[in-house]
């Protein structure tokens, strides 16, 4: 094989390796002993291969004194948690500072696995008004208080390694997630007090038939008490006819008349008899 052929083969291998891996995150983190535990976890969980196969990525790394509880989780849970620390895009401090007064959703490596529930595979990054930048799981109710401490290393625009204040925990990512199901439809409850049906209006005949007998007492009239009663033909006739009292005043009492006549006749007879006796 000629030297030129060997040179071409080496060049092809180098080009191929450059095309398949633009960076090696293990080599980058090896330069920073404070991140040795985080680097070891990426290797032990097998995530390092997936990370190095990407063309643009951001690693949210933890120093040895900040990794805390993440290192004590089971291996499968460690892998899920670490996957949420790998953002599938390039973000350095300069790019994050351009997101002023905004809230941005970032997609993580965990979302690409297809096993993420709800919003577990996404992160919220918030650039606050005071200039600070915080991260947090995009799951509802997750804390948004993980601070950006600074840049560790970057290779524009392929890989950026950023230091954060504590691990990111997406609620339910340890297998305890329970989807919130919609409440079952409420069955129609029977009414406590049924409303009686509206009364049907009775016909006038039925009303007369069903009307209670009139009371013996006086019946209230709708007409005003002081209003004069209307004259009826019968009333008019009664008004025009003379009253019994009037007849009594104009006619002499029949019994008294008889006594007066009898007295006059008897007196006349006595006077006449006396006159005859004298003569």
C-alpha positions in Angstrom: 0.0 0.0 0.0 1.4 3.3 -1.0 1.9 6.2 1.5 -0.7 8.2 -0.3 -3.3 5.5 0.1 -2.5 5.2 3.9 -2.8 9.0 4.2 -6.2 9.0 2.5 -7.5 6.2 4.8 -6.4 8.0 8.0 -8.0 11.2 6.7 -11.2 9.4 6.1 -11.3 7.9 9.6 -10.6 11.3 11.1 -13.4 12.9 9.0 -15.8 10.1 10.0 -15.0 10.4 13.7 -15.5 14.2 13.5 -18.8 13.8 11.7 -20.1 11.2 14.3 -18.9 13.0 17.4 -18.2 16.7 17.5 -17.0 16.5 21.1 -16.2 14.1 24.0 -17.9 15.2 27.2 -15.8 12.8 29.3 -12.6 14.4 28.2 -14.0 17.9 28.8 -15.1 17.0 32.4 -11.8 15.2 33.1 -10.2 18.6 33.1 -12.3 19.7 36.1 -11.8 17.4 39.2 -14.7 19.1 41.0 -17.1 17.4 38.5 -15.5 13.9 38.7 -18.5 12.3 40.4 -20.9 13.7 37.9 -18.6 12.5 35.1 -18.4 9.0 36.6 -22.3 8.8 36.8 -22.6 9.7 33.1 -20.2 6.9 32.2 -21.8 4.3 34.6 -25.3 4.9 33.4 -24.3 4.6 29.7 -25.5 8.2 28.9 -22.0 9.2 27.8 -22.4 7.4 24.4 -25.8 9.1 23.7 -24.4 12.5 24.7 -21.3 12.2 22.5 -23.4 11.3 19.5 -25.3 14.6 19.5 -24.3 17.6 17.4 -25.6 20.3 19.8 -26.1 19.8 23.5 -26.0 21.5 26.9 -24.9 19.7 30.1 -26.2 21.0 33.4 -23.4 19.7 35.6 -23.1 19.4 39.4 -19.9 19.6 41.5 -19.1 16.8 43.9 -20.4 18.7 46.9 -23.7 19.5 45.2 -24.6 16.2 43.6 -26.2 15.1 46.9 -29.2 12.8 46.8 -28.9 12.0 43.1 -25.9 9.8 43.7 -27.9 7.7 46.3 -30.7 6.8 43.9 -31.0 3.4 42.2 -29.2 3.0 38.9 -32.3 3.2 36.7 -33.5 6.3 38.6 -30.1 7.9 38.3 -30.2 7.5 34.6 -33.6 9.2 34.3 -32.6 12.0 36.5 -29.3 12.6 34.7 -31.2 12.6 31.4 -33.1 15.7 32.5 -29.8 17.5 33.0 -28.9 17.1 29.3 -30.6 19.8 27.1 -31.0 19.0 23.4 -29.7 22.3 22.1 -26.7 24.6 22.6 -27.1 27.2 25.4 -24.2 29.2 26.8 -24.4 32.0 29.3 -24.5 34.6 26.5 -27.5 32.9 24.9 -29.3 32.5 28.2 -28.8 36.2 29.0 -30.7 37.1 25.8 -33.8 35.4 27.3 -34.4 38.4 29.5 -37.7 38.6 31.5 -38.9 35.4 29.8 -39.7 31.8 30.6 -38.5 29.3 28.1 -39.2 25.5 27.9 -36.2 23.4 27.0 -36.3 19.8 25.7 -34.1 17.3 27.5 -32.6 13.9 26.6 -35.2 12.2 28.8 -37.9 13.3 26.5 -36.3 11.5 23.6 -36.5 8.2 25.4 -40.3 8.0 24.9 -40.9 7.0 28.5 -41.4 10.5 30.0 -44.8 11.2 31.6 -46.5 14.5 31.2 -43.9 17.2 31.2 -41.1 15.2 32.9 -38.9 15.5 29.8 -38.9 19.3 29.7 -37.3 22.1 31.8 -38.3 25.7 32.5 -35.5 28.3 32.3 -36.5 31.6 33.7 -34.5 34.8 33.3 -35.6 37.0 36.2 -35.8 40.8 36.2 -32.8 41.0 38.7 -30.6 39.2 36.1 -30.5 35.8 37.8 -31.3 32.6 35.8 -33.0 29.6 37.3 -34.0 26.2 36.1 -36.7 23.7 37.1 -38.7 20.8 35.9 -41.7 21.8 33.7 -43.9 19.5 35.7 -46.8 21.3 37.4 -45.8 22.2 41.0 -42.1 21.5 40.6 -39.8 24.1 42.2 -38.2 26.7 40.0 -35.2 27.5 42.2 -32.1 25.8 40.7 -29.7 28.6 40.0 -27.2 29.0 37.2 -23.8 29.4 38.8 -21.7 29.9 35.6 -20.1 28.3 32.6 -17.6 25.4 32.9 -16.7 24.8 29.3 -18.1 25.4 25.9 -17.4 24.6 22.3 -19.7 26.8 20.1 -22.1 25.7 18.9 -21.8 22.1 19.8 -21.5 21.6 23.6 -21.9 23.9 26.6 -21.3 22.7 30.2 -23.0 24.9 32.8 -22.7 24.6 36.6 -26.0 24.6 38.6 -26.7 24.8 42.3 -28.5 21.5 42.9 -30.0 18.5 41.1 -33.2 18.7 39.1 -36.0 16.3 40.3 -39.0 15.9 38.0 -42.0 14.8 40.1 -42.8 11.1 39.6 -39.7 10.4 37.6 -38.8 7.7 40.1 -41.8 5.6 39.1 -44.3 7.1 41.5 -46.0 9.2 38.9 -49.8 8.8 38.8 -51.7 10.5 36.0 -54.5 12.7 37.2 -57.7 11.2 35.7 -60.7 13.2 35.0 -63.4 12.8 37.7 -66.3 10.5 36.7 -69.4 12.3 35.6 -71.8 12.9 38.4 -75.0 10.9 38.2 -78.2 12.9 38.4 -79.3 12.9 42.0 -82.9 12.5 42.8 -84.5 15.7 44.1 -85.0 15.8 47.8 -88.3 17.5 47.6 -90.2 17.0 44.4 -92.0 20.2 43.2 -95.7 19.4 42.6 -96.9 19.9 39.1 -98.6 23.2 38.4 -102.4 23.3 39.0 -104.5 23.1 35.9 -107.0 26.0 35.7 -110.6 24.7 36.1 -113.4 25.7 33.8 -116.0 28.1 35.1 -118.5 25.3 35.5 -116.1 23.3 37.6 -115.3 26.4 39.7 -119.0 26.9 40.4 -119.5 23.2 41.3 -116.5 23.1 43.5 -117.1 26.5 45.2 -117.8 26.2 49.0 -121.1 27.2 50.4 -121.4 30.8 51.4 -120.9 31.6 55.0 -123.7 32.9 57.1 -121.8 36.1 58.0 -121.6 39.2 55.8 -119.7 38.9 52.6 -117.0 41.4 51.9 -117.8 43.5 48.8 -115.2 44.8 46.4 -117.2 48.0 46.1 -116.3 50.9 48.5 -118.4 51.0 51.6 -119.5 54.6 51.0 -120.5 54.2 47.4 -124.2 54.5 46.7 -126.0 51.4 45.6 -127.2 51.5 42.0 -130.9 51.9 41.6 -132.7 48.9 40.2 -136.2 49.0 38.7 -137.5 47.3 41.8 -135.9 49.9 44.0 -137.3 52.7 41.9 -140.8 51.2 42.2 -140.5 50.9 45.9 -139.4 54.5 46.2 -142.3 55.8 44.2 -145.0 53.8 46.1 -146.4 55.5 49.3 -145.1 54.0 52.5 -147.3 52.2 55.0 -146.7 55.1 57.5 -148.0 57.6 55.0 -151.2 55.6 54.6 -151.6 55.5 58.4 -151.4 59.3 58.6 -153.9 60.1 55.8 -156.5 57.4 56.6 -158.5 57.5 59.9 -158.3 54.6 62.0 -161.4 52.5 61.3 -162.0 51.5 64.9 -161.7 55.0 66.3 -164.1 56.4 63.7 -166.7 53.9 64.7 -166.5 55.1 68.3 -166.8 58.8 67.4 -169.9 58.2 65.2 -171.6 56.1 67.9 -171.0 58.8 70.5 -172.5 61.6 68.4 -175.6 59.6 67.6 -176.2 58.7 71.2 -175.9 62.3 72.3 -178.3 63.5 69.6 -180.9 60.9 70.8 -180.6 61.9 74.4 -181.0 65.6 73.6 -184.0 65.0 71.4 -185.7 62.9 74.2 -185.1 65.7 76.8 -186.6 68.3 74.4 -189.7 66.2 73.9 -190.2 65.7 77.6 -190.3 69.4 78.4 -193.0 70.0 75.9 
